[in-house]
Amino acid sequence: MDAIGLYLHIPYCLHKCGYCDFNSHNINEAEMESYVRALLAEMEHYAPAAADRRVDTIFFGGGTPTTLPFTDLARILKACHQHFKVDPEAEITCEANPATIPQSDLKELREAGFNRLSIGVQSFDPAELERLERVHSVDEVYLTVERARTAGFDNLSLDLMFGLPGQTVERWQDNLKRALGLNPEHLSAYNLTIEPDTVFYKQQAQGHLVMPPDDFQRELFEITIDTLTSAGYEHYEISNYAKPAKQCRHNLNYWVNGEYLGLGAGASSTFNGERFKNINLPARYIAQINETQTAVESRETPDRRQRMGEAVMLGLRLRDGLRLATFEQQFGLSFHEAFGDPLARLAGMGLLEINSDRAVLTREGLFLADSVIVEFITEPEEVI
């Protein structure tokens, strides 16, 4: 029985940060109960199609899932167990914003079955938090971690962001030091990227936001790798670091091109060989679910060329790289036959290494990963 991941999207936030291009919307308390009911109805709709699949990871993402009452999060997770074959050892993650954790501890979530928290810290510097438009304080970060540990969570992930306007080496080093001081099992460290249709994108276009130069961002990336690996964390994906056996299993399933079912407004799925995506706007999602129990707005069956490019795009994100034998087994031709010219060009530039069994990005290639990967999602060789 092939395992799948289950993703549940909670689209509400206290405030949409200026850099965010995720499907997130301001809290609408009058709508949220209807949203939960719609999510449960969609889950029931897809349950028969997944009856023979084991669910070994569940991820509540957003938005900010902890904007929902903890009783609702527990209710949704209970329904997951009722409708799907959830592995007893499943990794069950909930994203959390420190500003949305109540004064009470997190025991209710832990007792409901959540066993991993991903906490959106971003920075331990008040000025940087303000620049990022985060609504939590540094003190709330420490309180959230303390409450999580008291509640019994032994698998915590902290998100950090570097390459911010005005950020210094010293500030970033202090952020890493403070994060390590909390001894999380997992750390994600992302380079701030300005995405189209965000507030930051408009500010940059107007000259009100100036990003650090690329060489400085590269320096911070290097500092991140060296600091976290020296502290005992495995650098297992471009932006992710984990203690032994604490990699995020849910995201690893994405990166090895596994299948997953996404539920909720704007959620995407790769399931039974098909890709589909839900309507973004929560109100429209609710209305569509109430009418038909599904809210898919687009779907496709990727062709061979797309699947090859995506396998490379995802596999190269991992520090272990892309397994060449797996690629050949999946597509019936070698990696060199499919991508001869890009391989030679990228290897010659020192961005990609090919050994006997893997294709792996070099350190330089890691920092330029987006530029490298785009080489594989254009047309491969005619041999395909």
N, C-alpha and C positions, 0 to 999 in steps of 0.2 A: 504494500500500500504506500504510494508516494506521498510524502509529507508536503503540506502547504503552510504558508504563513497566513495569518488573519490580521488585517489592519482595520481599525475603526477610527473614523475621523470625527473629531469634535471641533467645530469650526469657530467657536466663540473665544474672544479675547477681551481683556480689560481695555486694551488699547492696541491698535495695529502699529507696530514699530516701523520706522521710516525705511528700513532696509528689507522688510519682509515682502516676499512675493508669493507666499503660501496662500491657500484659500482660507482666509480668516476674516471674521466679521465681529463688530462690536457686540457685546453681550445684549441679548434680547430676552429678558426673563419671561415675557409673555409667550415666547415661541419655544423655549427650551424643552418644556415637557412634551410638546407636540413633536419636537425633533427626536427625543428619546424614543417615543412610541414608533415613529417612522423608522428609526434605525433598527428597532426590534422586529418590525414587520419585514424590512428588507432582509434581515438575517434569516427569518423563517422562510422567506421566498427562496434563498439560495441553498438552504440546508440540504434538500434532496440531491442537488447536483454534487455536493461534497460528501455524500454519505459514505463513500468508500475511501475517503482521504483522511489521513491523520493530520491534526493541527498541532505543530510542535512549537510555534511561537505566536503570541498575540501582542499587538502593539496598539495602544491608544495614543493617537497623535493629534496634532491640531495646526492652527488654533492652540488653545490651552485646555486640555481635558479637565484639569482641576478647577475650571470655572463652573463645571457641573457639581451639584451636591454629591458628596461621596456616596450617598445611598443610591444615586442614579448610576454611578460608575460601577458599584457592586452589582446592581440589578442587570446592567448590560453584560458584565462578565459572567454572571450566573446563567444568562441566556446563551452565551457562547458555549458553555458546558452542556446545556440542555440540547442545543441544536447541532453541535459538531463533536467529533471524536477528538477531544483535547487530550494530548499526552499528559500523563500524571507528572512528568518532569518538564512540562512546557515552560519556556521563558515567557513571562507575562509582564510587559512593560507599560508604565504610564508616564507620559511627559508631565512635568509639573513646573509651574512658574512660582517662585518663592512668594510673590505677592498674593497668590491665591490659596495658600495653605493656611487654614484657620489656626487659631491659637491652640486648639486641641491637637493632640498628636495624630499621627497617621495610622494608628492601629486599625481603624476601620477598613482602610484600603488593604493593609497587610492581611487581615483576617478574611477579607473577601477573596484572596487568592493572588493578588498582585505580588510579584516577588522581585521586581526591578523598577527603580525610579530613574528617569532621565530629567535632570534639573537644569533649566535654562538660566545659567548664571551669567554668561557672556563676559562679565568683568567684575573685579573686586575693587575697582576705582570709581568713586561716586561721580566724578566728572565724565568718565567714559560711559557709565550707565545713563547719565543724562543725555549725552550726545547720541546714544543709541536709542533714546526714547523708551528705555526700560522703565517699568513702573515699580520695581522692587528696589529695596535698599541692600547694602552690603550686609547689614545686621540680619536681614531676613534670610539671606543665603545661609549663614551660619545656623540660624534657628531651624531652618528647614532640614538641613543635614542632621542636626541634633535630634529633631523629632523623628526623622526617618530611622535613624539608628535605634532610638528608644522603642520605636514601633516594631523593630525586628527586621528591617530591611538590611540585608547583607550584600546587596548588589546595587550600587549607586553609580550613575554616570553624571558627569558635569560637562556642560557645554561652555566653551570659551570662544572668544572671537579676537583675532589679531588683524593688524593692518588698518587700524582705525585712523581717521583724520586726526593729526596731532599726537598720535601715540608715540612714545619713546621706547627705546630698548629697555630702559630701567623699569618703566611701567609694565611692559609685557613680562619681563622676568619676575616682577613682583606678583603679577597675576598667576603665573605658573607656580611660584613658591607657595602662595596662599592656597591654591587648588590642591597641591600635593600635601599641604598641611592637613587637609581634611581626609586624606587617605581614601579617595574613591577607588572603586574597582575598575572604573572605565573613565576615560577622558576623550572628548571630541574637541578639537581645536581647529576652527574654520577661519580661513582668510576672508575678510569682508569682501563681498562681491556686490557691485552695484547692478541690480537687475532692472530691466525696462519696466515701466509702469509702476514704479515705486516712488515714494516721496523723495528718497535719496537720489534717485535718477534725475528727478526734476531739479533738485537743489544743485546737483553737479552740473547740469546743463545751464543753469543760471549763474554758475560760478560761485555759489555759496558753500559748496562742499568740494574740498580738494583732497584727493586720495594721496597717500604717500607714494613715492616713486617705486617702480618695480624692484629695483635692487634692494631697497630697504625692506620691502615686504618679503623678499627672498631671505634676507638676513633673519627676520623674525621666524620664518618657517624653519630655517636651519637651527636656530636656538631652541625652537619647540621640540624638534626631533631629538637633539642632543640632550636636552634637559629631561625629557620624559623617559627616553630609553635608559639614560643613566640612573633614573630612579626606579628602574625595574619594570617599566611598561613596554609591552611589545607594540611596535608600530606596525599594525596589521593592515591598515588601509590608509589612503592618502591623508585623511584628516582624523583618524581614529587610533586610539592607544588603549591597551588593556593589560591588566594583570593576567597571569597565566590562567587559561580556561575561562576568562571573563569577557571574551569578545561578544559583541552584540549579535546573537544568533539570528535575530529577525533580519537585520540589515545584511548579514552574510548571505542569507537566502536570496536577497535581491542581487548581490554582487556575483553570485555563481549562477545567475539567470534561472533561479528557481521560480516556482509558481506561487502566487498569493492571491487572496480574495480581499478586495477593499470595499468597505461598507461606509456609507455616509456621504455627505455633500462633497463633491469634488474628488472622491476617492477613485483611484485607478486600480485595475486588476489585470493580472496575467494568469489566466485560468483556463484549463482544458484547451490549450493551444490558441486561445483567443485573447485579445487585449481590448479592454473597454473602460470607459471613464464616465463617472456620474456628473450630473448637473452641479454647478458650483453654488448657486445661491440657495441658502438653507430653506427659504420660504417656498421656492420652486421645487426643491428636492422633496420637501414634505408633501406638497400638493400632488406631485407625480407618484410618490410612494402610496399615498392614500388612494390614488386612482388605479394603479396597476401593480403595486408592490415592487416596482423597479423604477430606477431613475437614470438609466443609461442615456447619455446624449451622443456618444460616439463609440464605435467599435470597429476593429479591424483584425484580420488574420495576417500577421507579418509574413512576408515572403522570405525565401531562403536568403536573399541578399541582406534584408533587414536583420534577420536573426543572426547572421554571421557578424555583421557590424556591431550589433548590440552585445553579442557574446564577448567580443574583443573590448568594447567600451567598458563593460562592467568588470571583466576579468583583470584588466590592466590597473584598475583602481586598487586591487589587492597587492600587498607587498610580496606575497608569494607568486603573484603574476598569473598569467593565463597558462593552463596546462595544455600543451600542444597535442598530446594524445587524446584528450577529451574533445578538443576542437575537431580533430580528424575523425574521431568516432561519430561525432554528432553530425558532421556535414559531408563526410565521405571524400574529403580531399585535405591535403596538408595545408598548414598555415602559410607556408612559403608559396604554394601554388595559388592560394587565394589572394595574398597580399604581397607579392614579391617586391614591387617597386617601392611602396611605402616602407617596408621592412629595411631594405637596403639604405634608403634615404635617412630614416630615423636613426638607424644604427650608426651610420656615418657621421651624424650630428652629435652622437654621444647621448642620445635621449632614450634609447631602447637597447636592451641586451637580449640576445637569443642564445640559450644554452641547449643542452641535449633534450630537455623536456619542458622548458618553460620560456615564455616571453615576459620580460620584467622591465618596468621603467627604472631608469637610473635616478639618482637623486635630482639631477637637473631635469630629467623627464617628469618627475613627480611634480615639481613646481610649475612646469609648463604642460601639465596633463591634458588640459582642455584642448590645447593646440595639437598635441600628439594624437589624441583620441579621434579628433575630427578627420584625420587621415584615413581612418578605418570605417567611417560611416558615410564616406563618399563611395563611388562605384569601385568595387574590387576588380581584380583581373577578369578578363573575358572568359577564363576557364570555367567560371561558375555558370 
